[in-house]
Amino acid sequence: MKKLSLIASALVLALPAAGHAQGKAVAPPVMVSAGKCDKLVVAGKDATKQCKNEVASVPLPGGAVMFIFTQGKTLIGFTGDATKLAGDKETGIAGVPVVDVNIRSGKEPKIVVAKEGLCKFSDPYSGKPAIVSCTATTAEGNFTGSFKSNGKPPKAQ
């Protein structure tokens, strides 16, 4: 989990600041949930066996949120438009349309625009196992990440 934390932190620090405190840039928190990665498909290739059993979420400037899955040393981030958040009160599952997929395996991320996609998620603070399930269709192939938490709240990294 420390590798994801360090890389995710680097990813966040490379982004424009989400806010300012006394003139200094403040990076948004990276929240990491532990559990089980059920499925990971990267550009149409099954990478489930290499998927780490954690997922990170990061609020981004402009009303976006990124859900980050890890495959070995590669991060796959699904960026969702949180200004278009929709939810179902009965199931407790919310969804955001996916705008793009960020792939980071080196210093520079590769950003692939999503033709269509959706991230669904539930409340990780409910005391019950939460889900994060993202899909995106891109010019580089399909991307899918599916995760179920262990029911414990995420930790700030």
Disulfide bonds with the S-S distance in Angstrom:
Cys37-Cys51 1.94
Cys119-Cys134 2.04
